[in-house]
Amino acid sequence: MLLWCSPFLACLCLFSNSCFWLLLNFSLMFSLFL
């Protein structure tokens, strides 16, 4: 999935992926409280 990322952009890709999962988990938890 992130094979196109060069070693120089590895941290940026991991950061973006972490933010994506963080937002996804937040949206899922938020939907459970509705």
HUKA-V593685 format. One record per helix or strand of 2 or more residues. SS is the DSSP state (~ for helix, > for strand). FROM is the first residue (numbers start at 1). LEN is the number of residues. If there is no record, write none. Layout:
BEGIN
ss=SS from=FROM len=LEN
ss=SS from=FROM len=LEN
END
This chain:
BEGIN
ss=~ from=7 len=26
END
